[in-house]
């Protein structure tokens, strides 16, 4: 009996298995694998088309998690190297694309595959948009994936470059992006990782509108995040730029007043007592607002009294 031709490419570099993947048809994929197994044929599932993409990359781009499991299991069974660290012509890594899909199962399957087959993932490799896998996990706000990647890096003695500024357009650290995502748990995870590796985070870096992580926390009205950053600065003897203004002339205290958040104001006052750094109480922002005006607009008597007490105890800017 004559075997079917399974792996011959056409003029565009396409072949049967690849077309089944491109068409997102898991039944055809399973049928081809079943036929190959029955006829002792080893499928070459790593061949690329003329665009440089292979079945693995197409499956991940299509977001077909179940098909990914099928191809990973087949590769493991047949001892096929899927070249998971290989970039396509667009300079994209399969792992980074998978993380961008925000599909935890997809990422878990990839991690299972690399662990079973002793494949060393390059979790710091820059690709595509000049993001690496860890940055992608942070940017997509997936705490579980970030933890898995950091744990993997620890296990394999990989330096993740926690203070490296990434992304061509914005050039920020993963700490900054975690704060920007307003994810307390993720920021705490990054701080703990930095502490375990004796690295000091850059907590005073700014973005393209001159916001520091602390100012982002106050703008987001996130008291817990604000306190976490203040506490980290105190613990590491880092003097935080509490009076840094963004391009709209907003600063931490006025943001607490705009958001009617007296707890952030109290944290600022406590910080000034510990560091002997006074904070701005009268400066006007882009909209012409100033702290006391915002407090009165919010009709907050306690906040007004707190501000007056602070002003009386300090030399005003």
PAGU-78228 format. One record per residue: residue number from 1; x, z, y of N, C-alpha, C, O in turn. Coordinates in steps of 0.05 Angstrom, whole numbers, plus 5000, padded with zeros to 4 digits. Each point is the difference from the previous one (the first is absolute). Example, Ala and Ser with C-alpha at 12.3 -4.5 7.8 and 13.67 -1.06 7.14 Angstrom:
# residues 2
- pos,n_x,n_z,n_y,ca_x,ca_z,ca_y,c_x,c_z,c_y,o_x,o_z,o_y
- 1,5264,5156,4886,4982,5000,5024,5018,5000,5024,5021,5013,5000
- 2,4972,4973,5021,5016,5001,5024,4985,5014,5022,5010,5004,5022
# end
This chain:
# residues 317
- pos,n_x,n_z,n_y,ca_x,ca_z,ca_y,c_x,c_z,c_y,o_x,o_z,o_y
- 1,5017,5000,4976,4983,5000,5024,5018,5000,5025,5019,5015,5001
- 2,4974,4968,5018,5016,4998,5024,4992,5021,5020,4976,5004,5006
- 3,5044,5010,5005,4994,5020,5021,4994,4987,5027,5010,4979,5006
- 4,4973,5035,5009,4994,4991,5027,5024,5003,5018,5016,5018,4997
- 5,4986,4964,5022,5021,5003,5021,4991,5021,5020,4980,4997,5013
- 6,5035,5024,4989,4993,5022,5017,5017,5003,5025,4990,5009,5021
- 7,5035,4983,4978,5018,5007,5021,5010,4976,5016,5016,5004,5019
- 8,4976,4972,4974,5010,4977,5014,4989,4999,5029,4976,5004,5004
- 9,5041,4992,5015,4992,4999,5028,4992,4971,5009,5010,4981,4989
- 10,4971,5018,5030,4994,4974,5011,5018,4995,5024,5019,5014,5004
- 11,4975,4965,5012,5018,4993,5022,5001,5020,5022,5019,5000,5016
- 12,4962,5019,4985,5000,5021,5020,5011,5026,4990,5000,5020,5014
- 13,5010,4979,4962,5012,5025,4989,4980,5018,4987,5006,5023,4994
- 14,4969,4968,5003,4979,5017,4988,4998,4996,4970,5007,4979,4990
- 15,4984,5042,4996,4997,4998,4971,4975,5017,4993,4989,5013,5016
- 16,5003,4985,4959,4973,5010,4991,4997,5030,5007,4980,5007,5013
- 17,5039,5009,4980,4997,5029,5004,4999,5006,5030,4984,5017,5009
- 18,5032,4969,5006,5000,5004,5029,4974,4993,5013,4990,5013,5017
- 19,4998,4964,4973,4974,4992,5011,4978,5020,4994,4983,5005,5016
- 20,5018,5007,4960,4981,5020,4992,5001,5024,5019,4980,5012,5008
- 21,5045,4995,4999,5005,5022,5018,4990,4993,5029,4986,5016,5013
- 22,5022,4960,4996,4992,4991,5027,4970,5000,5003,4989,5007,5021
- 23,4997,4984,4957,4971,4999,5001,4987,5027,4995,4975,5003,5000
- 24,5042,5018,4996,4989,5027,4998,4982,5003,4975,4981,5015,5001
- 25,5026,4971,4978,4983,5000,4976,5013,5016,4977,5017,4989,4986
- 26,4975,5036,5012,5013,5017,4980,4994,4992,4972,5016,5005,4982
- 27,4960,4983,5013,4993,4992,4973,5019,4978,4990,5008,5000,4977
- 28,4998,4980,5041,5019,4979,4992,5028,5012,4996,5013,4992,4981
- 29,4995,5026,5036,5026,5013,4996,5002,5014,4973,5020,4997,4986
- 30,4959,5018,5007,5000,5014,4974,4999,4980,4977,5014,5004,4980
- 31,4972,4974,5023,4998,4980,4979,5027,4986,4996,5008,4996,4977
- 32,5006,4998,5044,5027,4988,4998,5019,5019,4986,5015,4992,4982
- 33,4984,5034,5026,5018,5020,4987,4993,5003,4970,5018,5001,4984
- 34,4956,5000,5010,4991,5002,4972,5010,4976,4984,5009,5004,4977
- 35,4987,4972,5034,5009,4976,4986,5030,5001,4995,5010,4993,4979
- 36,5005,5014,5042,5029,5001,4998,5009,5020,4979,5018,4995,4984
- 37,4969,5028,5015,5007,5021,4980,4995,4990,4972,5016,5004,4982
- 38,4961,4983,5014,4993,4990,4973,5019,4978,4990,5003,4996,4976
- 39,5009,4990,5043,5018,4978,4993,5029,5006,5006,5017,4982,5001
- 40,4989,5044,5002,5028,5009,5004,5014,4986,5023,5023,4992,4998
- 41,4962,5005,5023,5011,4987,5024,5004,5022,5021,4982,5016,5006
- 42,5042,4984,5006,5005,5019,5022,4996,4985,5026,5013,4981,5007
- 43,4967,5028,5008,4994,4988,5026,5021,5006,5021,5009,5023,5002
- 44,4999,4957,5012,5018,5005,5023,4983,5006,5024,4993,4982,5015
- 45,5001,5043,4989,4982,5008,5022,5014,5006,5026,4987,5011,5019
- 46,5038,4982,4983,5014,5005,5025,5007,4974,5014,5013,5001,5022
- 47,4979,4977,4967,5006,4974,5013,4984,4998,5027,4977,5008,5001
- 48,5036,4981,5019,4988,4997,5026,4990,4972,5004,5009,4981,4987
- 49,4972,5016,5032,4991,4974,5008,5019,4990,5022,5020,5013,5006
- 50,4974,4964,5006,5018,4989,5021,5000,5017,5025,5018,4996,5017
- 51,4963,5022,4986,5000,5018,5023,5016,5025,4995,5002,5017,5018
- 52,5008,4986,4958,5016,5023,4993,4985,5024,4991,5011,5022,4997
- 53,4963,4975,4998,4983,5023,4990,4997,4998,4970,4996,4979,4989
- 54,5005,5044,4998,4996,5002,4971,4973,5013,4995,4987,5010,5018
- 55,5005,4991,4956,4974,5013,4994,4997,5028,5010,4979,5008,5010
- 56,5042,5008,4988,4999,5028,5010,4992,5001,5029,4982,5016,5008
- 57,5031,4968,5009,4994,5000,5028,4971,4991,5006,4987,5011,5017
- 58,5004,4968,4969,4973,4990,5004,4979,5021,4992,4981,5004,5014
- 59,5024,5010,4964,4982,5021,4991,4997,5022,5021,4979,5009,5007
- 60,5044,4999,5003,5001,5022,5020,4986,4990,5026,4984,5015,5012
- 61,5022,4961,4997,4988,4989,5024,4969,4998,4997,4985,5004,5019
- 62,5007,4989,4957,4971,4997,4994,4986,5028,4997,4976,5002,5001
- 63,5041,5019,4997,4989,5026,4997,4985,5005,4973,4982,5016,4999
- 64,5027,4969,4980,4987,5003,4974,5014,5021,4984,5019,4993,4985
- 65,4972,5031,5017,5014,5023,4987,5000,4998,4970,5020,5006,4987
- 66,4957,4987,5001,4998,4998,4971,5018,4978,4989,5013,5004,4979
- 67,4989,4974,5035,5018,4979,4991,5029,5009,5002,5017,4992,4983
- 68,4989,5023,5038,5027,5011,5002,5008,5017,4976,5022,4997,4990
- 69,4959,5019,5001,5005,5017,4977,5006,4983,4975,5017,5006,4984
- 70,4968,4972,5014,5004,4982,4977,5028,4988,5000,5013,5000,4979
- 71,4995,4990,5043,5027,4987,5002,5022,5020,4997,5021,4994,4989
- 72,4976,5030,5022,5020,5021,4998,5003,5009,4970,5022,5003,4990
- 73,4956,5000,4997,5000,5008,4972,5013,4978,4983,5015,5006,4981
- 74,4979,4969,5025,5011,4978,4985,5031,4999,5004,5015,4996,4981
- 75,4993,5007,5044,5029,5000,5006,5014,5023,4985,5022,4996,4990
- 76,4966,5027,5010,5012,5023,4986,5002,4995,4970,5021,5005,4987
- 77,4957,4984,5001,5000,4994,4972,5021,4979,4992,5013,5003,4979
- 78,4990,4977,5037,5018,4978,4994,5028,5003,5012,5017,4983,4998
- 79,4986,5041,5015,5026,5006,5013,5008,4978,5020,5023,4990,5000
- 80,4958,5003,5017,5005,4979,5020,5006,5014,5027,4985,5018,5008
- 81,5036,4974,5004,5007,5011,5027,4983,4986,5021,5004,4976,5004
- 82,4978,5038,5008,4982,4988,5020,5013,4996,5027,4988,4989,5019
- 83,5037,5019,4984,5015,4996,5025,4984,5012,5023,4995,4987,5020
- 84,4998,5038,4977,4982,5013,5019,5013,5005,5027,4986,5005,5020
- 85,5040,4993,4981,5014,5004,5026,5006,4973,5014,5013,4999,5020
- 86,4977,4979,4968,5006,4974,5011,4980,4993,5022,4976,5004,4997
- 87,5034,4985,5025,4983,4992,5022,4992,4971,4997,5014,4984,4987
- 88,4962,5009,5024,4992,4972,5000,5011,4985,5024,5016,5012,5015
- 89,4975,4964,4989,5011,4984,5023,4992,5012,5027,5013,4994,5020
- 90,4966,5022,4980,4992,5013,5025,5014,5027,5004,4993,5016,5018
- 91,5027,4989,4965,5016,5025,5002,4984,5024,4993,5006,5022,5010
- 92,4973,4975,4973,4983,5023,4994,5006,5010,4972,5006,4985,4981
- 93,4994,5042,5017,5003,5013,4974,4973,5006,4987,4981,5007,5014
- 94,5017,4989,4959,4975,5007,4987,4991,5029,5006,4976,5005,5004
- 95,5043,5014,4995,4993,5028,5005,4988,5004,5028,4980,5014,5003
- 96,5032,4974,5017,4990,5003,5027,4972,4988,5004,4983,5012,5013
- 97,5013,4965,4975,4974,4987,5001,4979,5017,4986,4978,5003,5010
- 98,5029,5009,4967,4982,5017,4985,4992,5024,5017,4977,5008,5000
- 99,5042,5004,5013,4995,5024,5016,4982,4993,5024,4983,5015,5008
- 100,5021,4961,5003,4983,4991,5023,4971,4996,4992,4982,5001,5016
- 101,5013,4995,4958,4973,4996,4990,4984,5027,4999,4976,5000,4997
- 102,5038,5022,5006,4988,5027,5000,4986,5006,4973,4980,5015,5000
- 103,5029,4973,4979,4988,5004,4974,5018,5019,4984,5022,4992,4990
- 104,4970,5032,5007,5016,5021,4986,5005,4993,4971,5022,5004,4990
- 105,4958,4985,4997,5004,4992,4971,5021,4979,4997,5016,5001,4982
- 106,4984,4979,5036,5020,4979,4999,5028,5011,5002,5018,4993,4985
- 107,4985,5025,5034,5027,5012,5004,5007,5018,4976,5023,4999,4991
- 108,4958,5015,4998,5006,5017,4977,5008,4983,4976,5018,5008,4985
- 109,4969,4970,5011,5008,4982,4978,5029,4990,5003,5015,4998,4980
- 110,4992,4995,5044,5027,4990,5005,5020,5023,4994,5021,4995,4988
- 111,4973,5029,5021,5018,5023,4996,5002,5006,4970,5022,5007,4990
- 112,4956,4990,4995,5001,5004,4971,5018,4980,4987,5016,5006,4982
- 113,4982,4969,5027,5017,4978,4989,5029,5006,5005,5017,4997,4982
- 114,4991,5010,5043,5028,5003,5006,5011,5025,4985,5024,5000,4992
- 115,4960,5020,5005,5009,5024,4985,5004,4994,4970,5019,5009,4988
- 116,4962,4976,5001,5002,4993,4971,5024,4982,4995,5012,5002,4978
- 117,4994,4981,5040,5020,4980,4996,5027,5005,5014,5017,4983,5002
- 118,4985,5042,5009,5025,5008,5014,5009,4980,5021,5023,4993,5003
- 119,4957,4998,5013,5006,4982,5022,5004,5017,5025,4983,5017,5006
- 120,5038,4978,5008,5005,5015,5025,4988,4985,5023,5009,4979,5008
- 121,4970,5033,5003,4986,4988,5023,5017,5004,5025,5011,5021,5005
- 122,4990,4958,5011,5013,5002,5026,4979,5008,5021,4988,4983,5013
- 123,5008,5043,4990,4978,5009,5017,5008,5000,5030,4983,5007,5017
- 124,5041,4985,4989,5008,4999,5028,5006,4971,5009,5009,4995,5022
- 125,4985,4986,4960,5005,4972,5007,4981,4990,5021,4975,5001,4997
- 126,5036,4988,5024,4983,4989,5022,4990,4972,4991,5015,4984,4989
- 127,4959,5011,5017,4989,4974,4992,4979,4991,5019,4991,5016,5017
- 128,5000,4960,4980,4977,4989,5015,5000,5007,5029,5014,4987,5016
- 129,4970,5032,4992,4997,5008,5028,5021,5020,5008,4997,5014,5020
- 130,5025,4986,4966,5022,5019,5004,4990,5029,4994,5008,5018,5014
- 131,4976,4984,4966,4991,5027,4990,5012,5004,4973,5003,4981,4984
- 132,5004,5044,5009,5008,5006,4973,4976,5013,4986,4980,5007,5014
- 133,5021,4998,4960,4978,5011,4986,4990,5027,5011,4976,5005,5002
- 134,5043,5013,5004,4992,5027,5010,4986,4998,5027,4980,5012,5004
- 135,5031,4971,5013,4987,4996,5026,4972,4989,4997,4982,5008,5014
- 136,5015,4973,4967,4974,4988,4995,4980,5021,4991,4977,5000,5009
- 137,5032,5017,4973,4982,5022,4990,4992,5018,5023,4977,5009,5001
- 138,5041,4998,5017,4994,5017,5023,4981,4985,5018,4980,5011,5010
- 139,5026,4964,4996,4984,4984,5019,4971,4997,4990,4981,4999,5016
- 140,5016,4998,4958,4973,4997,4989,4987,5027,4995,4977,5002,4990
- 141,5037,5019,5018,4988,5027,5000,4993,5010,4972,4979,5013,4996
- 142,5038,4980,4985,4994,5008,4972,5019,5022,4992,5023,4995,4992
- 143,4968,5030,5010,5017,5023,4994,5009,5001,4971,5024,5006,4995
- 144,4959,4987,4987,5007,5000,4972,5023,4981,4994,5019,5007,4986
- 145,4980,4969,5025,5021,4980,4996,5026,5009,5013,5022,4996,4989
- 146,4976,5016,5035,5024,5010,5013,5014,5021,4983,5024,4999,4997
- 147,4960,5019,4993,5011,5022,4983,5013,4988,4975,5022,5008,4992
- 148,4965,4973,4995,5012,4988,4976,5026,4986,5006,5019,5002,4985
- 149,4982,4984,5038,5025,4986,5007,5022,5020,5007,5023,4996,4992
- 150,4971,5025,5023,5020,5020,5007,5010,5014,4975,5024,5005,4997
- 151,4958,5002,4985,5008,5013,4975,5018,4981,4983,5019,5008,4988
- 152,4974,4966,5012,5016,4980,4986,5028,4998,5012,5019,4998,4986
- 153,4982,5003,5041,5026,4998,5013,5017,5024,4993,5024,4998,4996
- 154,4964,5026,5004,5015,5024,4993,5010,4998,4971,5024,5006,4995
- 155,4959,4986,4987,5007,4999,4972,5023,4980,4995,5017,5005,4983
- 156,4984,4974,5033,5020,4979,4996,5022,5000,5021,5016,4981,5003
- 157,4986,5042,5012,5021,5004,5020,5002,4977,5020,5022,4989,5006
- 158,4955,5003,5004,4998,4978,5019,4997,5012,5028,4983,5016,5005
- 159,5034,4975,5013,4998,5008,5028,4979,4983,5014,5003,4976,5003
- 160,4975,5037,5004,4977,4985,5011,5003,4993,5030,4984,4986,5011
- 161,5037,5025,5002,5004,4995,5028,4977,5010,5017,4987,4985,5015
- 162,5008,5041,4982,4976,5012,5013,5000,4998,5030,4979,5001,5012
- 163,5044,4997,5000,5002,4997,5029,5005,4971,5009,5004,4995,5024
- 164,4995,4987,4957,5004,4972,5007,4976,4989,5013,4977,5004,4991
- 165,5027,4982,5032,4977,4988,5014,4994,4973,4988,5018,4983,4997
- 166,4957,5013,4996,4992,4976,4985,4977,4985,5014,4987,5010,5018
- 167,5009,4965,4974,4980,4982,5011,5012,4987,5025,5006,5013,5020
- 168,4998,4961,4978,5013,4985,5022,4987,5004,5027,5014,5002,5020
- 169,4959,4998,4981,4986,5001,5025,5000,5027,5013,4999,5002,5025
- 170,5002,5019,4959,4996,5027,5012,5024,5019,4995,5004,5018,5016
- 171,5011,4978,4963,5024,5016,4995,4995,5030,5002,5009,5013,5018
- 172,4975,4997,4963,4994,5029,4999,5007,5011,4972,5001,4985,4980
- 173,5003,5041,5019,5005,5014,4975,4974,5004,4985,4979,4998,5012
- 174,5023,5009,4962,4976,5006,4985,4987,5025,5010,4975,5003,4998
- 175,5041,5016,5013,4988,5024,5012,4982,4993,5023,4978,5010,5002
- 176,5031,4972,5015,4984,4992,5023,4974,4988,4991,4979,5006,5011
- 177,5023,4975,4970,4976,4987,4991,4980,5019,4986,4976,4997,5003
- 178,5034,5022,4983,4983,5020,4987,4985,5016,5021,4976,5006,4997
- 179,5038,5002,5025,4987,5014,5022,4979,4982,5012,4978,5009,5007
- 180,5029,4966,4997,4982,4981,5013,4975,4996,4983,4978,4994,5011
- 181,5024,5008,4963,4977,4998,4982,4984,5025,4999,4979,5001,4988
- 182,5030,5020,5026,4986,5025,5002,4996,5013,4972,4980,5012,4994
- 183,5041,4984,4989,4998,5011,4973,5018,5025,4997,5024,4997,4996
- 184,4964,5026,5007,5015,5025,4999,5015,5003,4973,5023,5007,5000
- 185,4963,4987,4979,5012,5003,4973,5024,4982,4997,5020,5008,4988
- 186,4979,4968,5022,5022,4981,4997,5024,5009,5017,5023,4999,4992
- 187,4971,5010,5033,5022,5010,5017,5013,5024,4987,5025,5002,5001
- 188,4959,5016,4988,5011,5024,4986,5017,4991,4977,5021,5012,4995
- 189,4971,4968,4990,5015,4989,4978,5027,4990,5009,5020,5005,4987
- 190,4980,4980,5035,5025,4989,5010,5019,5022,5010,5024,4998,4996
- 191,4964,5022,5018,5017,5022,5009,5012,5015,4976,5024,5007,5001
- 192,4960,4998,4979,5011,5014,4976,5022,4984,4987,5020,5011,4991
- 193,4976,4962,5007,5020,4983,4989,5026,5001,5016,5022,5002,4989
- 194,4975,4997,5037,5024,5001,5018,5014,5027,4997,5025,5000,4999
- 195,4960,5022,4999,5012,5026,4997,5016,5002,4973,5021,5011,4999
- 196,4967,4978,4980,5013,5001,4974,5026,4985,5000,5018,5006,4984
- 197,4984,4974,5033,5024,4983,5001,5017,5005,5024,5018,4984,5007
- 198,4977,5038,5006,5016,5009,5024,5002,4978,5021,5021,4996,5012
- 199,4957,4991,4993,4999,4979,5021,4982,5011,5023,4980,5013,4995
- 200,5029,4981,5029,4985,5008,5024,4984,4977,5010,5011,4978,5006
- 201,4963,5025,4996,4982,4979,5010,5002,4996,5030,5005,5019,5015
- 202,4993,4957,4994,4999,4994,5029,4972,5004,5010,4983,4982,4999
- 203,5012,5042,5011,4973,5007,5009,4995,4993,5029,4978,5005,5010
- 204,5042,4984,5003,4996,4992,5029,5000,4970,5004,5001,4991,5023
- 205,4999,4994,4955,4999,4971,5004,4974,4991,5014,4980,5014,4998
- 206,5021,4963,5014,4977,4990,5015,4992,4972,4990,5017,4985,4989
- 207,4958,5008,5016,4991,4973,4993,5001,4981,5024,5012,5007,5020
- 208,4975,4971,4978,5002,4980,5021,4985,5008,5026,5004,4987,5020
- 209,4979,5033,4978,4987,5010,5025,5011,5029,5007,4987,5014,5015
- 210,5036,4992,4973,5014,5025,5006,4986,5025,4991,5002,5021,5012
- 211,4983,4977,4966,4988,5024,4988,5019,5012,4980,5010,4986,4983
- 212,4994,5040,5018,5015,5015,4980,4980,5008,4977,4976,4998,5004
- 213,5034,5010,4973,4983,5010,4979,4982,5023,5010,4976,5001,4994
- 214,5035,5017,5023,4985,5022,5010,4977,4990,5018,4978,5011,4998
- 215,5028,4970,5019,4979,4989,5018,4979,4985,4984,4976,5001,5007
- 216,5032,4986,4971,4980,4987,4983,4981,5021,4988,4976,4997,4998
- 217,5036,5026,4993,4984,5021,4988,4980,5011,5020,4977,5005,4993
- 218,5032,5000,5032,4982,5011,5020,4979,4979,5008,4977,5007,5005
- 219,5031,4967,4996,4981,4979,5006,4978,4998,4978,4977,4994,5006
- 220,5032,5010,4969,4981,4999,4977,4984,5026,4998,4982,5002,4982
- 221,5023,5017,5036,4986,5026,4999,5004,5015,4974,4982,5013,4990
- 222,5042,4983,4999,5006,5012,4974,5017,5025,5004,5025,4999,5002
- 223,4962,5024,4998,5013,5025,5005,5020,5007,4978,5022,5009,5006
- 224,4970,4987,4969,5018,5006,4978,5025,4984,5000,5022,5010,4995
- 225,4975,4964,5011,5024,4982,5002,5018,5009,5023,5024,5000,4997
- 226,4963,5006,5026,5015,5009,5023,5017,5025,4994,5024,5001,5007
- 227,4963,5018,4979,5014,5025,4993,5023,4994,4980,5021,5012,5001
- 228,4973,4970,4980,5021,4993,4980,5025,4989,5013,5022,5008,4992
- 229,4974,4975,5027,5024,4988,5014,5014,5021,5017,5025,5000,5000
- 230,4960,5016,5014,5012,5022,5016,5016,5018,4982,5023,5007,5007
- 231,4965,5001,4971,5014,5019,4982,5025,4987,4988,5021,5014,4997
- 232,4978,4961,4997,5024,4986,4990,5022,5000,5020,5023,5005,4994
- 233,4970,4989,5031,5020,5000,5022,5013,5027,5003,5024,5002,5004
- 234,4959,5019,4995,5011,5027,5003,5018,5007,4976,5022,5012,5004
- 235,4970,4981,4973,5015,5006,4975,5027,4987,5001,5020,5011,4991
- 236,4981,4964,5019,5025,4984,5000,5015,5002,5026,5020,4986,5004
- 237,4971,5031,5014,5012,5003,5027,5001,4973,5015,5020,4994,5013
- 238,4959,4991,4984,4997,4975,5015,4982,5005,5024,4977,5009,4997
- 239,5033,4985,5027,4984,5003,5024,4981,4976,5003,5009,4978,5004
- 240,4966,5027,4992,4980,4978,5002,4994,4992,5028,5000,5016,5019
- 241,4996,4958,4985,4994,4990,5027,4970,5003,5005,4985,4981,5000
- 242,5008,5044,5006,4971,5007,5003,4989,4988,5026,4975,4998,5002
- 243,5042,4994,5017,4990,4989,5025,5003,4969,5001,4995,4988,5021
- 244,5012,5000,4957,5003,4971,4999,4973,4987,5007,4979,5007,4989
- 245,5022,4973,5029,4976,4986,5008,5001,4972,4987,5020,4987,4997
- 246,4956,5004,4994,4998,4973,4990,4996,4980,5023,5001,5008,5024
- 247,4995,4967,4970,4998,4980,5021,4975,5004,5018,4998,4987,5021
- 248,4984,5029,4970,4975,5006,5015,5002,5027,5015,4980,5011,5009
- 249,5045,4999,4991,5006,5025,5014,4986,5024,4988,4996,5021,5014
- 250,4996,4977,4961,4989,5023,4986,5022,5016,4986,5020,4989,4991
- 251,4976,5037,5008,5019,5018,4988,4984,5021,4984,4976,5000,5001
- 252,5039,5017,4985,4986,5017,4980,4979,5018,5012,4978,5002,4989
- 253,5028,5012,5033,4981,5019,5011,4975,4986,5010,4977,5009,4995
- 254,5026,4969,5019,4976,4986,5010,4983,4989,4977,4976,4998,5003
- 255,5037,4994,4975,4985,4991,4977,4983,5022,4988,4978,4996,4991
- 256,5034,5028,5009,4984,5023,4989,4976,5006,5018,4979,5008,4991
- 257,5025,4987,5035,4978,5005,5020,4979,4978,4997,4976,5006,5000
- 258,5032,4969,4998,4981,4978,4996,4984,5004,4975,4976,4995,5000
- 259,5037,5014,4978,4986,5004,4975,4987,5027,4997,4987,5006,4980
- 260,5015,5010,5042,4988,5027,5000,5009,5017,4977,4985,5014,4987
- 261,5042,4983,5007,5011,5014,4977,5018,5023,5010,5023,4997,5006
- 262,4964,5027,4996,5015,5023,5011,5021,5010,4980,5020,5012,5008
- 263,4976,4982,4966,5019,5009,4980,5027,4986,5004,5021,5013,4997
- 264,4979,4961,5009,5025,4986,5005,5013,5011,5025,5025,5003,5001
- 265,4959,5004,5019,5011,5012,5025,5014,5026,4994,5021,5006,5010
- 266,4966,5010,4973,5012,5026,4992,5026,4996,4985,5019,5016,5003
- 267,4982,4964,4980,5024,4994,4985,5023,4992,5019,5023,5008,4996
- 268,4970,4977,5025,5020,4993,5020,5010,5024,5015,5024,5003,5004
- 269,4958,5015,5003,5008,5024,5014,5018,5017,4982,5021,5011,5010
- 270,4972,4992,4965,5017,5015,4982,5027,4987,4997,5020,5014,4998
- 271,4981,4960,5001,5025,4985,4997,5018,5005,5025,5024,5004,4997
- 272,4964,4997,5026,5016,5004,5025,5012,5028,5000,5022,5004,5010
- 273,4964,5015,4979,5010,5027,4998,5024,5002,4982,5019,5015,5005
- 274,4981,4969,4974,5021,5001,4980,5025,4983,5009,5022,5005,4992
- 275,4973,4975,5025,5022,4982,5008,5007,5001,5029,5020,4989,5009
- 276,4963,5025,5007,5004,5002,5029,5000,4973,5013,5014,4995,5020
- 277,4969,4987,4969,4996,4974,5012,4972,4999,5012,4980,5004,4985
- 278,5017,4991,5040,4974,4999,5013,4987,4973,4995,5014,4979,4998
- 279,4959,5021,5000,4987,4974,4997,4985,4992,5025,4992,5017,5016
- 280,5003,4957,4988,4987,4990,5023,4971,5009,5001,4986,5000,4980
- 281,5005,5009,5044,4972,5009,5003,4985,4985,5022,4976,5003,5003
- 282,5039,4982,5014,4987,4988,5023,5002,4969,5001,4987,4988,5017
- 283,5030,5001,4966,5005,4971,5003,4975,4983,4994,4984,5007,4983
- 284,5013,4972,5032,4977,4982,4999,5006,4977,4981,5021,4988,5002
- 285,4959,5005,4982,5004,4977,4981,4991,4974,5013,4993,4999,5023
- 286,5008,4980,4961,4993,4973,5009,4972,4998,5012,4996,4985,5019
- 287,4986,5031,4970,4972,4999,5009,4994,5018,5024,4978,5002,5009
- 288,5043,5011,5000,4997,5019,5023,4990,5027,4991,4993,5017,5017
- 289,5007,4989,4957,4992,5026,4990,5024,5019,5000,5023,4991,4997
- 290,4971,5034,5006,5020,5021,4998,4988,5023,4984,4975,5002,4999
- 291,5041,5017,4990,4990,5019,4981,4975,5016,5009,4980,5001,4986
- 292,5022,5012,5038,4977,5017,5008,4975,4983,5004,4978,5010,4994
- 293,5025,4966,5016,4976,4983,5003,4987,4995,4973,4975,5001,4998
- 294,5041,4993,4982,4989,4995,4973,4987,5024,4988,4979,4999,4988
- 295,5033,5025,5017,4989,5025,4990,4973,5005,5013,4981,5008,4986
- 296,5017,4988,5040,4975,5005,5014,4978,4980,4992,4977,5006,4998
- 297,5032,4969,4997,4981,4980,4991,4988,5008,4973,4977,4994,4994
- 298,5040,5019,4989,4990,5009,4974,4986,5027,5001,4990,5009,4980
- 299,5009,5002,5044,4985,5025,5005,5010,5023,4982,4984,5015,4988
- 300,5043,4987,5009,5011,5019,4982,5014,5023,5016,5022,4997,5009
- 301,4963,5025,4993,5010,5023,5017,5025,5013,4987,5019,5006,5014
- 302,4980,4997,4960,5023,5013,4987,5026,4983,5004,5021,5011,5004
- 303,4976,4963,4994,5023,4983,5003,5010,5002,5029,5025,5000,5004
- 304,4957,5001,5015,5008,5002,5028,5016,5026,5005,5020,5000,5013
- 305,4969,5022,4976,5013,5026,5004,5028,5000,4987,5019,5010,5011
- 306,4983,4978,4965,5026,4998,4987,5020,4984,5017,5023,5008,5002
- 307,4968,4970,5009,5018,4984,5017,5009,5014,5025,5023,4999,5008
- 308,4958,5015,5004,5007,5016,5025,5020,5022,4993,5019,5004,5015
- 309,4977,5009,4963,5019,5021,4991,5028,4988,4995,5020,5012,5008
- 310,4980,4966,4979,5026,4987,4995,5013,4992,5026,5024,5004,5004
- 311,4961,4983,5014,5011,4991,5026,5011,5023,5016,5020,4998,5013
- 312,4966,5025,4986,5009,5023,5015,5026,5012,4988,5015,5014,5014
- 313,4989,4981,4961,5023,5013,4987,5025,4982,5000,5022,5009,4993
- 314,4975,4966,5015,5022,4980,5000,5004,4988,5027,4983,5001,5018
- 315,5041,4987,4985,5006,4984,5024,4989,4972,4995,5009,4987,4981
- 316,4972,5004,5035,4988,4974,4995,5019,4977,5007,5017,5002,5017
- 317,4979,4977,4968,5015,4975,5006,4989,4987,5025,5010,4979,5008
# end
